[in-house]
C-alpha cells in the first residue's frame, strides 16, 4: 500500500464550530480511510501555513483520491494538499530506472544545432 501525507487548513467557520463544540477528528479521519481499505497512521494539528497534517496508507491512488474528494466536498476545509510518499526501496528502484530515461533539457537540441553552425 502507498503512504500519503496530507496538509490541510480549516475554514474560519469550521474553527468557530469546533470552538463551540470541540471534537477529536481522528476517529472521523480513521473511518474515512478505513472505508477504502486503508489506515490512518497519524493526525496532528500545527501552527503555521497549515492547520493540520495526516499520515495515511491507502491501497492505491484512486482510493486515496476518493477520500480526499469526499473530505473536500464536505466544505469544512479551506485547503488540502496531498503528497504521495515513496519508501526508500521505491526510491532506489526509481533511481535504477532513471538510468534508462533519455532526458533532453528544453531547447537543448536547438542549442546544439546553433553551436555546430
C-alpha positions, 0 to 999 in steps of 0.5 A: 500500500502507498503512504500519503501525507496530507496538509490541510487548513480549516475554514474560519467557520469550521474553527468557530464550530469546533470552538463551540463544540470541540471534537477529536477528528481522528476517529472521523479521519480513521473511518474515512480511510478505513472505508477504502481499505486503508489506515490512518497512521497519524493526525496532528494539528500545527501552527503555521501555513497549515492547520493540520497534517495526516499520515495515511496508507491507502491501497492505491491512488484512486482510493486515496483520491476518493477520500480526499474528494469526499473530505473536500466536498464536505466544505469544512476545509479551506485547503488540502494538499496531498503528497504521495510518499515513496519508501526508500526501496521505491526510491532506489528502484526509481533511481535504477530506472532513471538510468534508462530515461533519455532526458533532453533539457528544453531547447537543448537540441536547438542549442546544439544545432546553433553551436555546430553552425 
